[in-house]
Amino acid sequence: MKPLDSLLTTPLRLGAMALLIKLKSASFVYLKEQLNATQGNLSVQLNKLKDADYIRIEKRFEGNYPLTEVKITPAGIQAFETHVRNLKDYLHL
């Protein structure tokens, strides 16, 4: 059996990637609410995904308000799909 991606075995990182696979991009606030995460924990976990080039984090202003947008990269899509495929092999699905 092929190994699972250790970056994607953590529930918060896996949840963020699962949302981004569907949405392609999401605001930090949206991810925080959907994943029921604290700001600090989500920030740390997203930075780990960013360091692996699975996501991009873009900060900008929309009107007078700061907006942090998280986007999945092609490498992140491939890593997620491979992880799910390998997980299915473990589960014999």
PyMOL commands that set and color helices and strands:
alter all, ss='L'
color gray80, all
select helices_A, chain A and resi 6-8+11-23+28-35+39-51+74-91
alter helices_A, ss='H'
color red, helices_A
select strands_A, chain A and resi 25-27+55-62+65-72
alter strands_A, ss='S'
color yellow, strands_A
deselect
rebuild
show_as cartoon
